[in-house]
């Protein structure tokens, strides 16, 4: 794969196994050659415009994957968004990137094959995609990932998990998260297929999803640890599954008590979006948890270096706490628009770029890394990164809120949840506030609890006194 782009590597697979299944839907299977032709048909519609970025706001399916490949082949980067996101958030993302073309479901209807195969304009250092994550400024920030980083990740993914022809990966994640990149390109750049459930199955019961998995011979399921925790409660899982991958948040031994005896390999993965999907892997089905019931995040993947550093960027001895810092092929270009967080990207004396994750951890005697906590206030809600400051900023733009703050707390199982404290204006209702937030934030960012306050307690220096805020207790659950 060395020197490849995402599309050129995909094209190699097309040449090797043109008739192998690439995308498996409930009632349709699209081969590698058919998916490549679909990408060309979509590309033919905008080939002469030469965009820098293209928005993709589509339902999940072969056409969505074809549109991404078309954009990549054109040499542009794609910006994905779920159609269910608040329109204001979609608009912000697209406008911030200067997007002039958005591909939706209608755009991909009645496609016509181009007269000849279109040229591949992608380059290894060219942008592949931009993923938006929660930002402290009150606006999401876009992480710019290059082609070579994704190709390296696909190579590392195959090296660890031995994925290839005959494997079927469940495509279950939303398109704006790293797990989607892992599901799609970790599979398609290694000759495996992805299987995409229809919306009714995706949004339905877990037993219904498992029936879909069994029908289509899914061998790999990738998701947040909460999916594994729910699968752990089932009396059994489909025998076709050989591998379960957990990422996006801490996995606990209690989540996999039954799954460990089902004969499947289970992995914990770690890595921020800024370093292309994952930087570390750790197998947990045959391992003992740490004292707190969690598992290590493991060792660096191929092409990536992970070190524990102090504030002066000096490596700390094993066992001592420091910041998890990542360098190598996975480090992204940075953020669109050069926000303050761009300072987390550092150029090392040897010219390599490094990302300071803001995560604290330590190295175990065997070389594996254990994650401890965030250095700042950032938290994970249902496996997704959330800056309470962003939610708080949006809360304070609500016309009927005089003052509001948002804080994160831990439930009995160590999972974060958000509480909003607000001084409402005259006639302000909870419905008004939640509607305002829901129209501007993703669902998982809207606080679970709201507390009406007469005043916000502050110190003499004007800082919020978190210690005297009433805490809404939440029973542990996944």
URGIVEN-V52012 format. One record per residue. N is the residue number from 1. RES is the residue in three letters. PHI is phi as a letter, one per 40 degrees, with the letter a starting at -180 (999 if undefined). OMEGA is omega in radians with two decimals (none if undefined). Layout:
n & res & phi & omega
N & RES & PHI & OMEGA
N & RES & PHI & OMEGA
This chain:
n & res & phi & omega
1 & UNK & 999 & -3.02
2 & UNK & d & -3.13
3 & UNK & g & -3.13
4 & UNK & c & 2.82
5 & UNK & b & 3.10
6 & UNK & d & -3.07
7 & UNK & c & -3.09
8 & UNK & c & 3.07
9 & UNK & c & 3.07
10 & UNK & d & -3.12
11 & UNK & c & 3.06
12 & UNK & c & 3.12
13 & UNK & c & 3.09
14 & UNK & d & -3.14
15 & UNK & c & -3.11
16 & UNK & c & -3.06
17 & UNK & b & -3.05
18 & UNK & c & -3.06
19 & UNK & c & 3.13
20 & UNK & c & 3.14
21 & UNK & c & 3.08
22 & UNK & b & 3.13
23 & UNK & b & 3.13
24 & UNK & b & 3.06
25 & UNK & b & -3.09
26 & UNK & d & -3.06
27 & UNK & b & -3.10
28 & UNK & a & 3.01
29 & UNK & b & -3.13
30 & UNK & b & -3.12
31 & UNK & c & 3.11
32 & UNK & c & -3.12
33 & UNK & c & 3.10
34 & UNK & c & 3.11
35 & UNK & c & 3.10
36 & UNK & c & 3.10
37 & UNK & c & 3.10
38 & UNK & c & 3.11
39 & UNK & c & 3.11
40 & UNK & c & 3.14
41 & UNK & c & 3.10
42 & UNK & c & -3.14
43 & UNK & c & -3.11
44 & UNK & d & -3.10
45 & UNK & c & -3.12
46 & UNK & b & -3.03
47 & UNK & d & -3.07
48 & UNK & c & -3.07
49 & UNK & c & 3.12
50 & UNK & f & -3.13
51 & UNK & c & 3.04
52 & UNK & c & 3.10
53 & UNK & b & 3.10
54 & UNK & b & 3.06
55 & UNK & c & 3.05
56 & UNK & b & -3.13
57 & UNK & b & -2.95
58 & UNK & a & 2.96
59 & UNK & c & -3.13
60 & UNK & c & -3.13
61 & UNK & i & -3.10
62 & UNK & d & -3.13
63 & UNK & c & 3.10
64 & UNK & c & 3.11
65 & UNK & c & 3.10
66 & UNK & c & 3.13
67 & UNK & c & 3.11
68 & UNK & c & 3.11
69 & UNK & c & 3.11
70 & UNK & c & 3.13
71 & UNK & c & 3.14
72 & UNK & c & 3.13
73 & UNK & c & -3.14
74 & UNK & c & -3.08
75 & UNK & g & 3.12
76 & UNK & c & 3.03
77 & UNK & b & 3.13
78 & UNK & b & 3.09
79 & UNK & b & -3.05
80 & UNK & c & 3.04
81 & UNK & a & 3.05
82 & UNK & c & 3.09
83 & UNK & d & -3.11
84 & UNK & c & 3.11
85 & UNK & c & 3.05
86 & UNK & d & -3.08
87 & UNK & d & -3.14
88 & UNK & c & 3.13
89 & UNK & c & 3.09
90 & UNK & c & -3.13
91 & UNK & d & -3.13
92 & UNK & c & -3.12
93 & UNK & d & -3.08
94 & UNK & c & -3.14
95 & UNK & c & -3.14
96 & UNK & c & -3.14
97 & UNK & c & -3.13
98 & UNK & g & -3.11
99 & UNK & c & 3.11
100 & UNK & b & 3.12
101 & UNK & b & 3.04
102 & UNK & b & 3.10
103 & UNK & c & 3.07
104 & UNK & b & -3.08
105 & UNK & c & -3.13
106 & UNK & c & -3.12
107 & UNK & c & -3.05
108 & UNK & c & 3.07
109 & UNK & c & 3.09
110 & UNK & f & 3.13
111 & UNK & c & 3.11
112 & UNK & b & -3.13
113 & UNK & c & 3.10
114 & UNK & c & -3.10
115 & UNK & c & 3.13
116 & UNK & a & 3.14
117 & UNK & c & -3.07
118 & UNK & c & -3.07
119 & UNK & c & 3.12
120 & UNK & c & -3.10
121 & UNK & b & -3.09
122 & UNK & c & 3.10
123 & UNK & b & -3.11
124 & UNK & d & -3.12
125 & UNK & c & 3.13
126 & UNK & c & -3.14
127 & UNK & c & 3.05
128 & UNK & c & -3.11
129 & UNK & a & 3.03
130 & UNK & b & 3.07
131 & UNK & b & -3.14
132 & UNK & c & 3.11
133 & UNK & b & -3.13
134 & UNK & c & -3.11
135 & UNK & b & -3.11
136 & UNK & c & -3.08
137 & UNK & c & -3.08
138 & UNK & g & 3.09
139 & UNK & b & 3.08
140 & UNK & c & 3.11
141 & UNK & b & -3.04
142 & UNK & c & 3.09
143 & UNK & c & -3.06
144 & UNK & c & -3.07
145 & UNK & b & -3.09
146 & UNK & c & -3.10
147 & UNK & d & -3.03
148 & UNK & c & -3.14
149 & UNK & c & 3.13
150 & UNK & c & 3.12
151 & UNK & c & 3.08
152 & UNK & c & -3.13
153 & UNK & c & 3.12
154 & UNK & c & 3.10
155 & UNK & c & 3.13
156 & UNK & c & -3.14
157 & UNK & c & 3.13
158 & UNK & c & -3.12
159 & UNK & c & -3.11
160 & UNK & c & -2.96
161 & UNK & b & 3.08
162 & UNK & f & 3.13
163 & UNK & c & -3.14
164 & UNK & a & -3.10
165 & UNK & d & -3.07
166 & UNK & h & 3.06
167 & UNK & c & 3.06
168 & UNK & b & 3.14
169 & UNK & c & 3.04
170 & UNK & c & 3.07
171 & UNK & c & -3.00
172 & UNK & b & -3.06
173 & UNK & c & 2.99
174 & UNK & c & -2.96
175 & UNK & c & -3.04
176 & UNK & c & 3.12
177 & UNK & b & -3.07
178 & UNK & d & -3.10
179 & UNK & d & 3.10
180 & UNK & c & 3.13
181 & UNK & c & 3.12
182 & UNK & c & -3.14
183 & UNK & c & -3.00
184 & UNK & c & -3.03
185 & UNK & c & 2.99
186 & UNK & c & 3.12
187 & UNK & c & -3.00
188 & UNK & c & 3.11
189 & UNK & c & 3.11
190 & UNK & b & 3.04
191 & UNK & g & 3.11
192 & UNK & c & 3.12
193 & UNK & b & 2.97
194 & UNK & b & 3.13
195 & UNK & b & -3.02
196 & UNK & b & 3.14
197 & UNK & c & 3.05
198 & UNK & c & -3.04
199 & UNK & d & -3.10
200 & UNK & c & 3.12
201 & UNK & c & -3.14
202 & UNK & d & -3.08
203 & UNK & c & -3.08
204 & UNK & c & -3.06
205 & UNK & c & 3.08
206 & UNK & c & 3.06
207 & UNK & d & 3.09
208 & UNK & c & 3.09
209 & UNK & c & 3.13
210 & UNK & c & 3.06
211 & UNK & c & 3.07
212 & UNK & c & 3.12
213 & UNK & d & -3.12
214 & UNK & c & -3.13
215 & UNK & d & -3.00
216 & UNK & b & 3.01
217 & UNK & g & 3.13
218 & UNK & c & -3.11
219 & UNK & b & -3.09
220 & UNK & b & 3.06
221 & UNK & b & -3.03
222 & UNK & b & -3.13
223 & UNK & a & 3.07
224 & UNK & c & -3.10
225 & UNK & d & -3.12
226 & UNK & c & 3.07
227 & UNK & c & 3.11
228 & UNK & c & 3.13
229 & UNK & c & 3.11
230 & UNK & c & 3.07
231 & UNK & c & 3.14
232 & UNK & c & -3.11
233 & UNK & c & -3.09
234 & UNK & c & 3.10
235 & UNK & c & 3.12
236 & UNK & a & 3.07
237 & UNK & b & -3.12
238 & UNK & d & -3.09
239 & UNK & c & 3.14
240 & UNK & c & -3.13
241 & UNK & c & 3.10
242 & UNK & b & -3.01
243 & UNK & a & 3.03
244 & UNK & b & -3.11
245 & UNK & b & 3.13
246 & UNK & b & 3.11
247 & UNK & a & 3.06
248 & UNK & g & 3.13
249 & UNK & a & -3.10
250 & UNK & c & 3.03
251 & UNK & b & -3.09
252 & UNK & b & -3.14
253 & UNK & d & -3.13
254 & UNK & c & -3.13
255 & UNK & c & -2.98
256 & UNK & b & -3.08
257 & UNK & d & 3.14
258 & UNK & c & -3.11
259 & UNK & c & -3.10
260 & UNK & c & -3.12
261 & UNK & b & -3.06
262 & UNK & c & 3.08
263 & UNK & g & 3.11
264 & UNK & b & 3.02
265 & UNK & c & -3.13
266 & UNK & b & -3.12
267 & UNK & b & 2.93
268 & UNK & c & 3.12
269 & UNK & b & -3.10
270 & UNK & a & 3.00
271 & UNK & i & 3.11
272 & UNK & c & 3.12
273 & UNK & d & -3.09
274 & UNK & c & -3.14
275 & UNK & b & 3.02
276 & UNK & g & 3.01
277 & UNK & g & -3.06
278 & UNK & a & 3.04
279 & UNK & b & -3.05
280 & UNK & b & 3.02
281 & UNK & b & 3.04
282 & UNK & a & 3.12
283 & UNK & c & -3.02
284 & UNK & b & -3.05
285 & UNK & c & 3.14
286 & UNK & b & -3.06
287 & UNK & b & 3.07
288 & UNK & c & 3.13
289 & UNK & c & 3.03
290 & UNK & c & -3.07
291 & UNK & d & -3.11
292 & UNK & c & 3.10
293 & UNK & g & 3.09
294 & UNK & c & 3.11
295 & UNK & b & 3.01
296 & UNK & c & 3.06
297 & UNK & c & 2.95
298 & UNK & g & -3.09
299 & UNK & b & -3.08
300 & UNK & c & 3.08
301 & UNK & c & 3.13
302 & UNK & d & 3.11
303 & UNK & g & -3.07
304 & UNK & b & 3.05
305 & UNK & b & 3.13
306 & UNK & b & -3.14
307 & UNK & b & 3.07
308 & UNK & b & -3.02
309 & UNK & b & 3.04
310 & UNK & c & -3.06
311 & UNK & c & 3.10
312 & UNK & c & 3.13
313 & UNK & g & 3.02
314 & UNK & b & -3.11
315 & UNK & c & 3.14
316 & UNK & c & 3.13
317 & UNK & c & 3.07
318 & UNK & d & 3.14
319 & UNK & g & 3.13
320 & UNK & c & -3.09
321 & UNK & c & 3.06
322 & UNK & a & -3.12
323 & UNK & c & 3.10
324 & UNK & c & -3.08
325 & UNK & b & -2.94
326 & UNK & b & 3.07
327 & UNK & b & 3.12
328 & UNK & h & -3.02
329 & UNK & c & -3.05
330 & UNK & c & -3.05
331 & UNK & c & -3.06
332 & UNK & c & 3.12
333 & UNK & c & -3.09
334 & UNK & h & -3.07
335 & UNK & b & 2.98
336 & UNK & c & 3.00
337 & UNK & g & 3.04
338 & UNK & f & 3.08
339 & UNK & c & -3.12
340 & UNK & d & -3.11
341 & UNK & c & 3.10
342 & UNK & d & 3.13
343 & UNK & c & 3.11
344 & UNK & c & 3.06
345 & UNK & c & -3.05
346 & UNK & b & 3.02
347 & UNK & c & -3.10
348 & UNK & c & -3.13
349 & UNK & d & -3.14
350 & UNK & c & 3.08
351 & UNK & g & 3.11
352 & UNK & c & 3.10
353 & UNK & c & -3.11
354 & UNK & b & 3.08
355 & UNK & b & 3.05
356 & UNK & c & -2.91
357 & UNK & c & -3.00
358 & UNK & g & 3.08
359 & UNK & c & 3.10
360 & UNK & c & 3.13
361 & UNK & a & 3.11
362 & UNK & a & -3.13
363 & UNK & c & 3.10
364 & UNK & c & -3.13
365 & UNK & d & -3.12
366 & UNK & c & 3.10
367 & UNK & g & 3.08
368 & UNK & c & -3.12
369 & UNK & b & 3.07
370 & UNK & b & 3.08
371 & UNK & c & 3.12
372 & UNK & b & -3.05
373 & UNK & a & 3.05
374 & UNK & c & 3.04
375 & UNK & c & -3.09
376 & UNK & b & -3.07
377 & UNK & c & -3.12
378 & UNK & c & 3.13
379 & UNK & b & 3.05
380 & UNK & b & 3.06
381 & UNK & b & -3.07
382 & UNK & f & 3.08
383 & UNK & g & -3.08
384 & UNK & b & -3.05
385 & UNK & c & 3.13
386 & UNK & b & 2.99
387 & UNK & c & 3.11
388 & UNK & d & 3.12
389 & UNK & c & 3.13
390 & UNK & c & 3.12
391 & UNK & c & 3.14
392 & UNK & c & 3.13
393 & UNK & c & 3.11
394 & UNK & c & 3.10
395 & UNK & d & -3.08
396 & UNK & c & 3.00
397 & UNK & c & 3.14
398 & UNK & c & -3.05
399 & UNK & d & -3.07
400 & UNK & c & 3.10
401 & UNK & b & 3.11
402 & UNK & c & 3.11
403 & UNK & a & 3.13
404 & UNK & a & 3.02
405 & UNK & b & 3.14
406 & UNK & b & 3.11
407 & UNK & b & 3.13
408 & UNK & b & 3.09
409 & UNK & b & 3.14
410 & UNK & b & 3.04
411 & UNK & c & -3.06
412 & UNK & c & -3.13
413 & UNK & c & 3.12
414 & UNK & g & 3.12
415 & UNK & b & -3.10
416 & UNK & c & 2.96
417 & UNK & a & -3.07
418 & UNK & b & 3.04
419 & UNK & b & 3.08
420 & UNK & b & 3.07
421 & UNK & b & -3.04
422 & UNK & a & 2.98
423 & UNK & b & -3.07
424 & UNK & c & 3.05
425 & UNK & c & 3.14
426 & UNK & c & 3.08
427 & UNK & g & -3.12
428 & UNK & c & 3.11
429 & UNK & b & 3.09
430 & UNK & c & 3.11
431 & UNK & d & 3.14
432 & UNK & d & -3.08
433 & UNK & c & -3.11
434 & UNK & c & 3.10
435 & UNK & c & 3.11
436 & UNK & c & -3.13
437 & UNK & c & -3.10
438 & UNK & c & -3.14
439 & UNK & c & -3.07
440 & UNK & b & -3.10
441 & UNK & b & 3.00
442 & UNK & c & -3.05
443 & UNK & d & -3.05
444 & UNK & c & -3.13
445 & UNK & c & 3.13
446 & UNK & c & -3.09
447 & UNK & d & 3.11
448 & UNK & c & -3.06
449 & UNK & b & 3.11
450 & UNK & b & -3.12
451 & UNK & b & 3.11
452 & UNK & c & -3.09
453 & UNK & b & 3.00
454 & UNK & c & 3.07
455 & UNK & a & 3.10
456 & UNK & c & -3.11
457 & UNK & c & -3.13
458 & UNK & b & 3.10
459 & UNK & c & 3.10
460 & UNK & c & -3.14
461 & UNK & c & 3.06
462 & UNK & g & 3.11
463 & UNK & c & -3.13
464 & UNK & c & 3.09
465 & UNK & c & -3.11
466 & UNK & c & -3.06
467 & UNK & c & -3.13
468 & UNK & b & 3.08
469 & UNK & c & 3.05
470 & UNK & c & -3.11
471 & UNK & b & 3.06
472 & UNK & c & -3.09
473 & UNK & c & 3.13
474 & UNK & b & 3.11
475 & UNK & c & -3.13
476 & UNK & c & 3.09
477 & UNK & a & 3.14
478 & UNK & b & none
